[in-house]
Amino acid sequence: MSESQSMPVPGSFLALYERPGRGLSAPMREIAERHEFCEDLAGMMREPARTLLLELGITEEDVLERCHRGLCEPDAGLSVAEAEWVVRRLAELLA
């Protein structure tokens, strides 16, 4: 997505980068890029998560917990806060 087409960064994501009384911990452009990455990741995880729900017969909570564990692995390239945001967003997409 080009910069002119970028979606606005929601407050829930901005909050991951807020430093009370000191502003944001990263430049807005970087935060917007991280948001786009996390939003895309949550979207890509929706169908595999639905498949796990159906094939394994486990609860949505279990699926989200498994996703969270995987996203917290160092190789995932996310901070713990970003991983939590992605899982919350995934839960919204599954609803």
Secondary structure, DSSP 8 states (H G I E B T S, - for coil): --GGG-----HHHHGGGEETTTEESS-HHHHHHHHHHHHHHHHHHHHHHHHHHHHH---HHHHHHHHHHHHTSGGG---HHHHHHHHHHHHHHH-
